[in-house]
Amino acid sequence: MTTTTFSLSHKVGLVTGGSRSIGAAVAKRLAKEGAAVAITYSASPEKAREVVHSIEAEGGRAVAIHADAGDPDAVRAAVRRTVEVFGGIDILVNNAGISILGAVDEIAFEDYQRMIAVNVTGVFVATQEAVRHMKAGGRIIHIGSSMARYAAFPTASVYTLTKGAVAGFNRSLVRDLGPRGITVNTVHPGPTDTDMNPATGPVSKIVGPGLAVGRYGRPEEIASAVAYLASPEAAFITGAELMADGGFTA
């Protein structure tokens, strides 16, 4: 007898910031495992459509929803739209995030507020709204950052602050949702080849030597970790922080 351990058939997932990089890889992987997938996007409608078309071309179901992760009303509406289109929500992947670098005494307060709005408030609002629709077996997966454990270079203090907040939210939220059969976990990507931090970009010269595996990660590798945590196989895992970082923080 063959068992498909990661089967997500009849599940519905929402991936915030799902039009590019890690978010797009996660959306495609969840769909490959059988889930219907909604993605949100803010400034990349063409890329969002490409993700949806890619999923549909493989026989999956997907929808793209325009929603700025820093706008609470838009985030709530995206969750509700997901439920309207697919009949529920079982998996929430809080992936949307931004990084604006700057020394702590120089970074604009407006940039600080924007990062808090997207990286922290957006995570809270999406989670709050999603759990109102989740049943037992639900999965919430945050995309954090290895920077929350090891700050490898200067000018990222505010970004690290936001990802540290997500890690703290993750640990405490399990006490609220565990009795309801909903798990909550965080995947902390290390240096990963994304639009925000390309493997050939300036940051790679700083962090590259610290990667035990000798290379940047691929978005698909982060998506594999998410797919596992979203699966029935991970039913006893909650409150975990999975470092998917090529040994960067080891």
N, C-alpha and C positions, 0 to 999 in steps of 0.2 A: 504494500500500500504506500502511495506517495502522499506526503503531507506538504502543503505549501505554507510554510511557517509565517511568512509576512503577509498573508492574504488580507487585503482590506476591502474585499468585495462587500457591497452594500453600505460602505462607510462614506461619509461626506467630510471633506477637509477644506479648511480655509487657510490660505497662506498669504499673510500680509507682505507687501513688497515682493510679489511673486513674478514680476516681469523680467528680472535680470539676475544673473550671477547665482548665488546660493538659493535665493527664493525660487527662481525658475527651475533649477535642478531639483529642488524639493517637490515642487508642484508636479513635475514630470514623473518623478519616482513614485509619489503617492498614487498618481493615475496608473502607472505601470502595475502597481500592486492591486489595482481594482477600484480605488476610490474615485468618486466624483469630486472634482476640485474647483474651488473658486479661488481666484487670486485678486489681490488689490494692486493698484498701481497709482502713481501720482503724476509723473511727468514722461512716461514712456508708453503711450498708447500703442505704437507700432510693435514694440517688443512684447507687450501684453498680448496683442493679437497673435503674434508668432507663437507664443507659448500655448495659447488655446488651440490654434490650428495644429500644432505639433501633437498635442494630446488627442485631439479629435481624429487626426490621421491614423493614430494607432488604435482607434476604436473606443477611446475614452470619452468622458463627459467633462466639460470645463466651461467656465464663464469668467470673464474679466470684469472687475468692478472698479470704477474710478473712485478712489478715496485717499485723501491725504492722511497719512498716519498721525499727523499732528493736529488733526481736526476731530475732536471727540464725536461730534454729531455725524461726521462722515464715516467714522469707524463703526459706530453703532448701526448706521444704515447699511453698511457693507455686511455685517453679521446677519442682520435681518433679511437682506437680499439673498444671501446664501441659503438661508432657511426657506425662503419663498421659492427659490429655483429648484432646490434639491430635496426639500422636505425635512431638513434637520441639519444638525452639525455634530460631528463626532470627534473631529480632530482640529485643533487650532494650532497653527505654527506662527508664533509671533516673530517674524523675520524682519519686518521693516525697520530700518535704522539708518542713521546718517552719522558722519564724522566730520567735524570742523576742527581743525587743529589750530593751536595757538597757546602761547605761554599764558599761565594763569593770570598774570598781571596785565596782559595785553588783549586777550580775547574779548570780543565785544559781548556785552551782556545779552544782546539780541540773539547772538549765536548760541550762547548758553541756554537761553529760553527755548530756542528752536530744538536743540538736542534733547532737552528735558521733555518737550512736547511730543516728539516722535519716539524717542528711545525708552521713555519711562511712562508718560501718561498714555501714549498710544497702546502700550502693552497692557496697562491696567484696564483701560476702557474696553479693549477687544476681549480681554479675559472676562471681565465682569459681564459683558453682554453675551458672550458665548456660553458661559456656564448656565445662564438662564434657559438655554435650549438643550443642554447636554443631558444625556441619560448615563446610567452606570456603564462603564466601559469607555467613557470619554477620555480623550488625551489632550493635554496642553503641553506644548513644547516651545520653549523660548530659545531663540538664537542669541547667545551671549557673546563673549569674546575671551580669548586667553589673556587679554590685557587686564582682566579683572583679577588675575592671579599673578601675572608678571608683566609689569610695565616696561617694555623693552626700549623705549626711546622717549625723549621729552616732547612737550606740546600736546600730549593726549590726555591730560588730566581730567578734562570735563567729559570726554568720551568714556574714559575709564570709570568715572563717577556714575555715569548712566548704566553701564553694564554691571557694575557692582550692585546697583539698586535692583536690577533684574534678578541677580543671584540671590539677594536677600528675600525678595518677593517670592521666588521659587521655593525657598526652604520653608517659609511660613505658610504658604498657600496650601501645602499638602495637608495641614491640619484641618483646614476648612473643607477641603474637597475629598480627602481620603474616605470619610464615612459615606460619601455619595458614589464611591466607585470610580472616581475620576483621578487619573494620575497627572502629575505635574513634574516636568523635568526640563533641564537646560542643557543644550549642546554648546560648548565653548569652542568655536573654530580658532585654530591658530592661523598663521599667515596663509591665506588662501587666495588663489588667482582669481580675483574679482575685478569689477569695474572700479571699485573703491580702492583696492590695493593690488594692482597687477603684479605678476611675478617679475616683470621687467621694470617696475617702477622704482622711484628713489628709496622707498622704505625697504625694499628687498635687500639693498646693500647693507642695511643695518641689521635686519632680523635674519637674513639668509644663513649666516654662519651658525646661528643658534638652533637650526632645524636638524634634529638628529637623523632624519631620513634623507637630508641633503637636498630637499626640494620643497617648493610651495605645495599646499594641498590643492585639490581640484573640487569645485563645487559639488560634483557628483559624489565625492567621498563624504562630504558633510551630509548630503541627502541620504546616504546609506544609514548613517547614525540616526537620523530623524525617522526614517522608515522603520527601523527596529523599534524605537521607542513608541511609535504609533501603533505597533502591531500587537496582537494578542500575546505574543511571546514575552512582552515586557510588562505584563499585568502586575507583577510584584515589585516593579521598579518605580519609585516615586520619591521626589525630593533630591534626585541625583543631579550631579553636574558632570557631564561627560566631556572630557578634554579630547577634542579631535584636532590635535595640533602637531602631529609628526614629532612628538617628543620635545616640543619647544619649551614647555614648562617643567619638564622632568628634572 
